[in-house]
């Protein structure tokens, strides 16, 4: 109720309740594992279970930590450290992006989602939050990684 009571309308004649959205996302993890050599590979290395509860808890904290939404009372200032997320679960790094064609306007700028033209994989056009150890970064597509694939293909 704080949001509806305290926020001003953005469009003339609209009610704040018409401009408030609850977004629900489906989590689809893609796990990439690298091995140094054949001697390092065991059967159990290929059968790593995915803990959706930890991924969802961590993703929520990553988004809140990065975007600092105005009405969230808990901002997770110690993220990525925590007991219920992915911290300390053996990952070297991980990232979150939104595989949908829309953008969020935040106090810190616009965050864009995207997916590839086949609607199968993630897109390099999507902004993303990366976590590597204790370091958390928000990467803006086309600014942080401005690589032209056409020019790379012509160079080879």
N, C-alpha and C positions, 0 to 999 in steps of 0.2 A: 504493500500500500504506500510505502514511502515514495516509490517512483511516481505513482500516479498523483500523489498529493503534492509533491515538491517540483515536479518537472513542468516546464512550460511547453506549450504546443509548438511544433516546428512549422506546420502548415496552417495558414489562416483558415479559420472555420473548423478545423479538425479537433477532435477530442484526443487528449493524451492517450486514452485507452485504445484509440484507433491506431496510434503510432507505436504501441508497445508490442514487441514480438518475443515469443519464447521459441528458441531454436533448438531442435533436437537433432543430434548427429549420430550416425552409425559409425562405429569404430571398425576399421579394416586394417589391421596391422600387416606390414610387410617387413619380415625379418630377414636381414642379410647377414650371413656369417662367413668370415674369411678364415682360412687355415694356412699356416706357414708351409706345410708339407704333408705328405701322406702319413708320416709317422705320428702326426699330431691328431689324426682323425680317428674317432671311436664311433661306434653305432649310436651311443647316447648323445653325441654331438649333433646328430642329424634329427633327433627327436626331442626338440625343446618345446615344452608346452607353453602356450600363450596364456598369461593371466590377465583376462580382460578387466577385472576389477582394479588391478594395479595400473593398467594402461589408462583407464578412464579417470581414475583419481589423479594420476600424474598429468594427463592432458588438461584436465580442468585447472589444476594448479599452474600449469605452464601458461595457459591463456590468461588467467587472472593476474599472474605475476607480470606478464609482459604488457598487458593492456591497461592494468590498474583501473577497472571499471569503477565509476563514481559511486555506485550503490552497494558494492561488495564490502561487507564489514571485515572480512578476512582476506588479506591481500597476499598471504604466503611469502613474506619477505625473505624467508630462509630457503625458498625453492632454489635448487632441486632437492635439497635435503629434506627428508621426511621418512616416515616409517611405512606408509601405505602406498607409495608410488613406485617408480622404477629405480630410484636411487639405491645403489648398493646391491643391485640384482645381477651384476656381472656384465652389463652392457658397456661398451667403450663409449658409445654415443648414440643418440636417437634424436628424432625430429618430429614435428607435427606440422601438417599443412591441411588445408581445407580443399578437398577435391570437388568443389562446386564452383560454378561461375558467378559468384557474387562477391561483394566487398563490404567490409565493416568500416564505418567511419568512427574513429576513436579520438580521444584527446591527443593522442600521440601520432596521428596520421591515419591514412587509409590502409587497411590490410586486405589484400586481395586473395581470393581462392581461384583455382583453375584446375582443369583436367585436360588430358590430351584429346586430340581430335577423334580418336577411336572410342573415347569414354571407357578406356580399359585401365590405363595407368595414371600415375601422378603426372603433373605437368611442370616443366621448368618455369612456367609463367606464374606459378603460385608462390606467394610469400610463405615463409615458414619460420618456426621457432626451432632452434637447434640446441641440444644439450650435450656437452662434452665434459664429463666430470662435474666440477662445480660451476663451469662457465655456461651461461645461458645467453643466446643471441637471437635477435629478431632479424631475419634476412629479407630484404625487399628484392623481389625478382627483377632482373634487368638493371639493377643498380649495384647490388653486391656481386653478382655473377653475370656480367654483361658479355657473354660469349656468343658469337655469331656462328651457328652450326654450318651455315652455307660456306663461310670463309674457311672454316676448318677443313671441310670436305675438299675444297679446291686446292688447299695447300698440300694434301696428301697424294 
